[in-house]
Amino acid sequence: MLSINNHDDPVFQFLAGTFHQDIESPEDALQELILDESKEYLEYIVVILTDFIKNEYSDIEKNEYIQSCTDGIYFPILNVKPVEWLNDIIKKITKAINIK
């Protein structure tokens, strides 16, 4: 089972540090991240997030973990499951890497 709020986990650190309750919107938080961080950091984030998506945990466990880490996002309003949302984040960061 995934340990919720494992502060040493890089996935937790990324999600909680980027998509917290003080953000204007998830889109703004992602744009700020892309603009402020280095290409190398963004490449690192893509690797850890992709590894997380591909791990052996169930989608239910992953969804719960993502939701617990991202207190600035209310997924029912977005009409998307957290895993689907995270896959989209990976795609957007990857696209930004190719532009940098």
Buried (B, 14 or more C-beta within 10 A) or exposed (E): EBEEEEEEBBBBBBBBEBBBEEBEEBEEBBBEBBEEBEEEBBEBBBEBBBEBBEEEBEEEBBBBBBBBBBBBBEBEEEEBBBBBBBBBBBEBBBEBBEEE
